[in-house]
């Protein structure tokens, strides 16, 4: 048991340093070394008893469980960092177009999406804002994820995400995607208020004029 725990240390380090594939490779290598050195008959890869098979299977299962937990923790930490950076970037946006561009860029970076489209239109009297962030050639197919942008006025826009070649998208009901949509909605509402205020200030007469 002590030796098994010692073997888990390089497995965990490989998974946290280089990712899931490296962690699984390290787990397989450690399992073979464990079999070769500590499971009878020694110094062979032959397993001579059911107990030996059981020990090896338990060791490999625990190693895979450790890798999964490490990857989940790293993924959540990365998502939290992105959400914080997105919130900071949206807080500094002063126009609705800047909000759309920032949202599309951050979603594209986080999910390595092939294309992200952000649209916003509060009413028919206001021009529609549509921004796209594409990696390579845009694919002519329906988006893999579509999320409504909702604020105090109701449905005001939409997030469309196309899955990239080397990444998987979470479900539309996932907390992460819902956070992206809600952050965009609040930022659109905030920038709209700023624009209305700026227009009102521009219409006010200057001091000393009639």
VMD Tcl script that draws the C-alpha trace (Angstrom):
set ca {
  {0.00 0.00 0.00}
  {2.82 2.42 0.83}
  {4.57 1.73 -2.47}
  {1.28 2.17 -4.31}
  {0.84 5.60 -2.72}
  {4.39 6.53 -3.74}
  {3.58 5.61 -7.34}
  {0.55 7.91 -7.25}
  {2.76 10.96 -6.66}
  {4.36 11.06 -10.17}
  {0.97 10.21 -11.70}
  {-0.67 13.21 -10.02}
  {2.26 15.44 -10.97}
  {2.12 14.37 -14.62}
  {-1.64 14.95 -14.79}
  {-1.41 18.42 -13.26}
  {1.63 19.40 -15.33}
  {0.83 18.04 -18.79}
  {-2.83 17.04 -18.79}
  {-5.03 13.98 -18.82}
  {-3.25 12.02 -21.56}
  {0.10 12.33 -19.78}
  {-1.56 11.32 -16.50}
  {-3.07 8.17 -18.03}
  {0.28 7.30 -19.64}
  {1.99 7.71 -16.28}
  {-0.69 5.55 -14.62}
  {-0.18 2.77 -17.17}
  {3.61 2.94 -16.77}
  {3.31 2.88 -12.98}
  {0.95 -0.10 -13.12}
  {3.41 -2.04 -15.28}
  {6.30 -1.17 -12.96}
  {4.23 -2.14 -9.95}
  {3.41 -5.47 -11.58}
  {7.03 -6.08 -12.62}
  {8.56 -5.36 -9.21}
  {5.98 -6.15 -6.56}
  {3.43 -8.69 -7.84}
  {4.51 -12.36 -7.92}
  {6.11 -13.81 -9.96}
  {8.62 -10.98 -9.62}
  {10.52 -9.38 -12.53}
  {7.96 -10.48 -15.09}
  {4.75 -9.00 -16.38}
  {2.95 -12.26 -15.67}
  {0.38 -12.16 -12.86}
  {0.20 -15.53 -11.15}
  {-2.86 -15.14 -8.92}
  {-6.29 -13.59 -8.70}
  {-5.08 -11.49 -5.78}
  {-2.36 -10.01 -7.99}
  {-4.93 -9.05 -10.63}
  {-7.13 -7.50 -7.97}
  {-4.27 -5.42 -6.56}
  {-3.29 -4.19 -10.04}
  {-6.86 -3.32 -11.02}
  {-7.46 -1.43 -7.77}
  {-4.19 0.47 -8.19}
  {-5.00 1.47 -11.78}
  {-8.58 2.46 -10.87}
  {-7.39 4.68 -8.03}
  {-4.81 6.27 -10.34}
  {-7.49 7.07 -12.95}
  {-9.74 8.49 -10.20}
  {-6.93 10.74 -9.00}
  {-6.32 11.95 -12.56}
  {-10.01 12.72 -13.02}
  {-10.20 14.72 -9.81}
  {-7.10 16.70 -10.72}
  {-8.45 17.50 -14.18}
  {-11.79 18.59 -12.72}
  {-10.03 20.90 -10.27}
  {-7.84 22.40 -12.98}
  {-10.82 22.86 -15.28}
  {-12.86 24.62 -12.60}
  {-9.92 26.85 -11.72}
  {-9.45 27.76 -15.38}
  {-13.15 28.50 -15.81}
  {-13.19 30.67 -12.68}
  {-10.19 32.62 -13.98}
  {-11.88 33.17 -17.33}
  {-15.10 34.32 -15.68}
  {-13.18 36.80 -13.53}
  {-11.27 38.13 -16.55}
  {-14.50 38.36 -18.56}
  {-16.23 40.28 -15.76}
  {-13.32 42.72 -15.56}
  {-13.25 43.19 -19.33}
  {-17.01 43.73 -19.55}
  {-16.91 46.21 -16.68}
  {-14.51 48.35 -18.76}
  {-16.62 48.13 -21.94}
  {-18.33 51.41 -22.83}
  {-20.36 50.40 -25.90}
  {-22.67 47.52 -26.69}
  {-20.49 46.51 -29.63}
  {-17.49 46.27 -27.29}
  {-19.54 44.01 -24.99}
  {-20.41 41.72 -27.92}
  {-16.80 41.58 -29.12}
  {-15.44 40.86 -25.64}
  {-17.98 38.11 -24.97}
  {-17.33 36.43 -28.33}
  {-13.56 36.56 -27.84}
  {-13.59 35.07 -24.34}
  {-15.99 32.26 -25.25}
  {-13.86 31.41 -28.28}
  {-10.70 31.29 -26.16}
  {-12.18 29.20 -23.36}
  {-13.83 26.54 -25.50}
  {-11.53 26.73 -28.54}
  {-14.73 27.14 -30.53}
  {-14.60 27.24 -34.32}
  {-17.03 30.17 -34.32}
  {-18.93 32.33 -31.82}
  {-21.68 34.74 -32.77}
  {-23.15 37.32 -30.37}
  {-26.24 39.31 -31.35}
  {-28.06 42.01 -29.41}
  {-31.17 44.03 -30.21}
  {-33.32 45.44 -27.44}
  {-36.05 46.76 -29.72}
  {-36.85 47.24 -33.39}
  {-36.08 50.95 -33.09}
  {-32.46 50.22 -32.09}
  {-30.00 48.89 -34.72}
  {-29.06 45.26 -34.30}
  {-25.54 44.45 -33.09}
  {-23.95 41.24 -34.38}
  {-20.33 40.21 -33.77}
  {-18.59 37.00 -34.81}
  {-15.32 35.45 -33.65}
  {-14.13 32.65 -35.95}
  {-11.07 30.38 -35.96}
  {-10.12 29.42 -39.50}
  {-12.90 28.83 -41.99}
  {-16.41 29.30 -40.65}
  {-18.46 26.15 -41.06}
  {-21.80 26.41 -42.80}
  {-23.87 24.49 -40.30}
  {-26.17 25.18 -37.44}
  {-24.58 26.22 -34.13}
  {-24.00 23.50 -31.56}
  {-25.13 25.68 -28.66}
  {-27.67 28.52 -28.69}
  {-28.27 30.55 -25.53}
  {-30.74 33.41 -25.10}
  {-29.55 36.69 -23.61}
  {-32.18 37.85 -21.13}
  {-32.32 41.01 -19.06}
  {-34.98 43.16 -17.39}
  {-36.66 43.82 -20.75}
  {-36.85 40.14 -21.72}
  {-35.12 38.46 -24.66}
  {-32.60 40.93 -26.10}
  {-30.03 38.76 -27.84}
  {-28.47 35.38 -28.46}
  {-25.18 33.51 -28.09}
  {-24.36 31.00 -30.82}
  {-21.38 28.67 -30.41}
  {-19.92 26.22 -32.93}
  {-17.82 23.41 -31.44}
  {-14.14 23.30 -32.37}
  {-12.25 20.27 -33.61}
  {-10.27 19.67 -30.43}
  {-12.73 20.61 -27.69}
  {-16.13 19.70 -26.29}
  {-18.82 22.15 -25.32}
  {-20.83 21.84 -22.11}
  {-24.59 21.54 -22.34}
  {-26.78 24.59 -22.85}
  {-28.09 24.19 -19.30}
  {-24.60 24.17 -17.79}
  {-23.85 26.78 -15.16}
  {-20.82 28.04 -17.07}
  {-22.70 28.87 -20.29}
  {-25.56 30.38 -18.32}
  {-23.02 32.60 -16.53}
  {-21.66 33.78 -19.86}
  {-25.17 34.70 -21.03}
  {-26.06 36.49 -17.79}
  {-22.76 38.41 -17.75}
  {-23.39 39.55 -21.33}
  {-26.97 40.57 -20.47}
  {-25.87 42.71 -17.52}
  {-23.08 44.29 -19.55}
  {-25.45 45.15 -22.41}
  {-27.88 46.73 -19.95}
  {-25.08 48.69 -18.26}
  {-23.61 50.03 -21.52}
  {-27.05 50.97 -22.79}
  {-27.61 53.04 -19.66}
  {-24.22 54.70 -20.20}
  {-25.06 55.54 -23.80}
  {-28.42 57.02 -22.83}
  {-26.74 59.07 -20.11}
  {-24.06 60.30 -22.49}
  {-26.67 61.36 -25.04}
  {-28.65 63.16 -22.35}
  {-25.55 65.00 -21.14}
  {-24.73 65.98 -24.70}
  {-28.18 67.50 -25.10}
  {-27.92 69.61 -21.92}
  {-27.12 73.31 -22.56}
  {-23.68 74.43 -21.47}
  {-23.33 76.85 -18.55}
  {-23.62 80.49 -19.62}
  {-25.75 79.76 -22.69}
  {-29.43 80.34 -23.08}
}
mol new
graphics top color blue
foreach p $ca { graphics top sphere $p radius 0.5 }
foreach p [lrange $ca 0 end-1] q [lrange $ca 1 end] { graphics top cylinder $p $q radius 0.2 }
display resetview
